[in-house]
Amino acid sequence: MNSTLSLKMFQLCGLLICLTMPAGCESQSAASTKEPVVQWRFAIEETIGSVQHQYAMKFKELIETRSEGKIEVTIYPYGTLGTSDQITELVDMEVIQFAMASPGHLGKLIPEVQVFLLHFLFSDDDEINNKVLNEDPKLQETFDELYARKDLKLLSIFSEGWQVWTTKKDIQTPEDFQGVKMRVMTTPLLLAAYEAYGASPTPLPYSEVYSALQLNMIDGQENPVFAIQEMNFYEVTDWMIFARHAPFITTAVTNRYFFNSLSPERQKLVFGVVSDLNGYILNVQKQFNRERLDLIRKNRPKLKIVDELTPEARA
């Protein structure tokens, strides 16, 4: 990954200099009596209480328990270590060991990962999608190699739930997108997709979406229900439209060189935890999205919700 670091990244790395100290540092007296505790750092692209946060918390719990306390995992929610792009750079630099890397921004680095962003590609059945993402050896092999070329180790691919459009007007067909300023993530395929609909795609950081909607800088955005609720996007739009056009797919990654430096036992530990998380996170996202939709309906009963597109509109 040969990216040019901005001044902001240099400043961020300066603030994180303590994180680059050798893992497992502790006081001399403690080190003389027991094995040092290894520190692993896990950055996510979402806030506390999100699906990614729940994944990271369970990862932390299982790693710490199964290592019998020999490994401690610290979680960094969105914003504490910079943007999604910056988090990926920190993994590349081995400042942090683990991170979430969603195709919506990773597509600039690994173009092939944008396949997960294609509209109306996935099955309507979440169980089928989960099996394809986690049990298809050809898919895993293909993306393992693509990530490795950028010094990343792919650990897991999972869905955080169906993306939902929140907009200032009803949108049922591509024609309805004409002139709509739609916030998108920064990957080229999303820009092209919404341009093809006739919309005006507008890349914005996740943290700026609410104010952009509030100030009418954009007309709409897409995210899973839980994110729409926790970021309060439903407060500043008039419609929620369940087009079921694409699930929000993300990937859990680590640094390839870091992972290869681990003992076989610790590599097995990581893979075992990640495998156990596949079914767990599917149930979590279903529960989160269901409960958050109930909260949205309760908090804003006049919000117009389209539960599904007609077959004609989907065609």
C-alpha positions in Angstrom: 0.0 0.0 0.0 1.9 3.0 -1.3 -0.3 5.9 -0.1 1.1 9.3 0.6 0.5 10.3 4.2 -1.2 13.6 4.8 -0.1 16.1 7.5 -3.2 15.0 9.4 -2.0 11.4 9.3 1.4 12.4 10.6 -0.3 14.3 13.4 -2.5 11.3 14.2 0.5 8.9 14.2 2.2 11.3 16.6 -0.7 11.1 19.0 -0.6 7.3 18.7 3.1 7.0 19.3 2.4 5.2 22.6 0.6 2.5 20.6 3.7 1.6 18.7 5.6 0.6 21.8 6.4 -3.1 21.9 3.3 -5.2 22.6 3.1 -6.5 26.1 5.0 -3.7 27.8 4.6 -3.6 31.5 6.4 -2.6 34.6 9.8 -4.3 35.3 8.6 -5.7 38.6 5.5 -7.3 37.0 7.5 -8.6 34.0 9.9 -10.4 36.4 7.1 -12.4 37.9 4.8 -13.3 35.0 4.6 -13.4 31.2 3.9 -9.9 29.7 0.3 -9.3 28.5 0.2 -8.8 24.7 -1.8 -5.7 23.6 -3.9 -5.9 20.4 -5.8 -2.9 19.0 -9.0 -3.1 17.0 -10.5 -0.1 15.2 -14.0 0.0 13.9 -15.8 2.2 11.4 -18.9 2.8 13.6 -19.9 4.2 17.0 -20.3 2.4 20.3 -23.5 0.3 20.2 -23.2 -0.5 16.5 -23.1 -3.9 14.8 -19.3 -3.5 14.3 -18.9 -2.6 17.9 -20.7 -5.7 19.0 -18.5 -7.8 16.8 -15.4 -6.2 18.2 -16.6 -6.6 21.8 -17.3 -10.3 21.2 -13.9 -10.7 19.5 -12.3 -9.1 22.5 -14.2 -11.3 25.0 -13.3 -14.6 23.2 -9.6 -13.7 22.5 -9.0 -12.6 26.1 -10.9 -15.7 27.5 -9.3 -18.3 25.2 -5.8 -16.8 25.7 -6.3 -17.1 29.5 -5.6 -13.3 29.9 -2.4 -13.4 27.9 -3.8 -11.1 25.3 -5.8 -7.9 25.9 -7.8 -6.2 23.1 -8.5 -2.5 23.1 -11.4 -1.3 20.8 -11.3 2.1 19.1 -14.8 3.3 17.9 -15.2 5.5 14.8 -13.6 8.9 15.1 -11.1 8.1 17.7 -8.4 7.1 15.2 -9.6 9.1 12.2 -11.6 8.2 9.1 -12.1 4.8 7.6 -9.3 5.4 5.1 -7.0 6.4 7.9 -7.9 3.3 10.0 -6.8 1.1 7.0 -3.6 3.0 6.7 -2.9 2.4 10.4 -3.3 -1.3 9.9 -0.9 -1.1 7.0 1.6 0.7 9.2 1.1 -1.9 12.0 0.1 0.8 14.4 -3.1 -1.2 15.1 -3.5 -4.9 14.6 -7.2 -5.3 13.5 -9.8 -3.1 11.8 -13.1 -3.1 10.0 -12.6 -2.2 6.3 -15.9 -1.8 4.3 -15.9 -2.0 0.5 -17.4 1.5 0.4 -14.0 3.0 1.0 -11.7 0.0 0.4 -12.8 -0.1 -3.2 -10.3 2.6 -4.0 -7.5 0.4 -2.8 -8.9 -3.0 -3.9 -11.2 -2.4 -6.9 -12.5 -6.0 -7.0 -14.1 -5.6 -3.5 -16.6 -3.3 -5.1 -18.5 -6.4 -6.2 -20.1 -6.4 -2.8 -21.6 -3.0 -3.5 -23.5 -4.1 -6.7 -27.3 -3.4 -6.5 -29.8 -6.3 -6.6 -27.0 -8.9 -6.7 -27.6 -10.7 -3.3 -30.4 -13.0 -2.4 -33.2 -11.7 -0.2 -32.4 -14.6 2.2 -29.9 -13.5 4.8 -28.9 -17.1 5.6 -28.0 -17.8 2.0 -25.9 -14.6 1.8 -24.1 -15.5 5.0 -23.2 -18.9 3.7 -21.9 -17.5 0.4 -19.8 -14.9 2.2 -18.3 -17.3 4.7 -18.4 -20.8 3.3 -17.5 -20.4 -0.3 -13.8 -21.5 -0.6 -13.3 -20.0 -4.0 -14.6 -16.6 -2.8 -12.4 -16.7 0.3 -9.3 -17.8 -1.8 -9.9 -15.0 -4.4 -10.2 -12.2 -1.9 -7.5 -13.5 0.4 -5.1 -13.1 -2.5 -6.4 -9.6 -3.4 -6.1 -8.4 0.2 -2.6 -9.9 0.5 -1.4 -7.8 -2.4 -2.1 -4.7 -0.2 -0.5 -6.3 2.8 -3.8 -7.0 4.5 -5.0 -10.3 5.8 -8.8 -10.9 5.3 -10.4 -12.5 8.3 -14.1 -12.3 7.7 -16.8 -10.9 5.4 -20.2 -10.3 6.8 -23.4 -8.3 6.3 -24.6 -5.7 8.8 -28.2 -5.7 7.3 -29.9 -4.3 4.3 -29.2 -0.8 3.3 -32.1 1.6 3.5 -32.6 4.9 1.6 -33.5 7.9 3.8 -34.5 10.7 1.5 -36.4 14.0 1.3 -38.9 12.5 -1.2 -40.3 9.2 -2.2 -38.0 7.1 -4.5 -39.3 4.0 -6.2 -37.7 4.0 -9.6 -34.4 5.2 -11.2 -36.3 8.2 -12.6 -37.1 9.3 -9.1 -33.4 9.8 -8.5 -33.1 12.6 -11.0 -31.2 15.5 -9.5 -31.2 13.9 -6.0 -28.0 14.7 -4.0 -27.2 11.3 -2.6 -24.5 10.8 0.0 -22.3 7.9 -0.9 -19.1 6.4 0.3 -16.0 7.2 -1.7 -15.6 4.1 -3.8 -15.9 4.7 -7.6 -18.6 2.0 -8.2 -21.1 3.7 -5.9 -20.5 7.0 -7.6 -21.1 5.4 -11.0 -24.2 3.5 -9.8 -26.0 6.6 -8.6 -24.9 8.7 -11.5 -26.5 6.0 -13.7 -29.7 6.5 -11.8 -29.6 10.2 -12.6 -28.7 11.2 -9.0 -25.9 13.5 -8.0 -23.7 11.3 -5.8 -21.9 13.2 -3.0 -19.1 11.5 -1.1 -19.0 12.5 2.6 -17.5 11.2 5.8 -19.9 9.3 8.0 -19.7 11.9 10.7 -20.8 14.7 8.4 -24.0 13.1 7.0 -26.4 14.3 9.7 -25.4 18.0 9.4 -25.4 17.7 5.6 -29.0 16.4 5.6 -30.0 19.1 8.1 -28.5 21.9 6.0 -29.9 20.5 2.8 -26.4 19.9 1.4 -27.6 16.4 0.4 -31.1 15.0 -0.1 -30.5 11.4 1.0 -28.2 8.6 2.1 -28.1 4.9 2.6 -27.3 2.8 5.6 -28.6 -0.2 7.6 -31.5 0.6 10.0 -29.4 0.4 13.1 -27.0 3.1 11.8 -29.9 5.3 10.7 -31.2 5.2 14.3 -27.9 5.6 16.2 -26.8 8.5 14.0 -30.3 10.1 14.0 -30.5 10.4 10.2 -34.2 9.7 10.4 -34.7 13.0 12.2 -33.6 15.0 9.2 -35.3 13.1 6.3 -38.9 12.4 5.4 -38.8 8.9 3.9 -37.3 5.5 4.7 -37.3 3.2 1.7 -36.6 -0.5 2.0 -35.5 -1.2 -1.6 -33.4 -4.3 -0.5 -31.0 -3.2 -3.2 -27.9 -4.2 -1.3 -26.8 -5.4 2.1 -24.1 -3.4 3.9 -21.1 -5.7 3.6 -17.9 -5.2 5.7 -14.7 -7.1 6.2 -12.6 -7.7 9.3 -8.8 -7.4 8.5 -5.4 -7.5 10.1 -1.9 -6.7 8.8 -0.5 -9.6 6.8 3.0 -9.4 8.3 1.6 -9.1 11.8 -0.5 -12.2 11.3 2.3 -14.2 9.8 4.5 -13.3 12.8 2.1 -14.9 15.2 2.7 -18.4 16.5 0.6 -21.2 14.9 -1.3 -21.4 18.1 -2.3 -17.7 18.0 -3.2 -17.8 14.4 -5.5 -20.8 15.2 -6.9 -18.7 18.1 -7.8 -15.8 15.8 -9.3 -18.0 13.1 -11.3 -19.9 15.7 -12.8 -16.7 17.2 -13.6 -15.3 13.7 -15.3 -18.5 12.7 -17.5 -18.5 15.8 -18.4 -14.9 15.2 -19.9 -15.5 11.7 -23.2 -17.0 13.0 -23.2 -14.7 16.1 -23.0 -11.5 14.1 -25.8 -12.5 11.7 -28.2 -12.9 14.7 -26.9 -9.6 16.2 -27.5 -7.5 13.1 -31.0 -9.0 12.6 -31.9 -8.1 16.2 -30.3 -4.7 16.1 -32.0 -3.7 12.9 -35.4 -5.0 14.1 -35.2 -3.2 17.4 -33.9 0.1 16.0 -36.7 0.2 13.4 -39.2 0.0 16.3 -37.4 2.9 18.0 -37.5 5.0 14.8 -41.3 4.3 14.4 -41.8 5.3 18.1 -39.7 8.4 18.0 -41.0 9.7 14.7 -44.4 8.2 13.9 -45.0 10.6 11.0 -41.9 9.3 9.1 -43.1 7.8 5.8 -41.8 4.2 5.5 -41.9 2.2 2.3 -41.5 -1.5 3.4 -40.6 -2.8 0.0 -40.5 -1.9 -3.6 -43.1 -3.3 -6.0 -41.8 -6.1 -8.4 -42.2 -3.6 -11.2 -40.0 -1.0 -9.5 -37.3 -3.7 -8.7 -37.3 -4.8 -12.3 
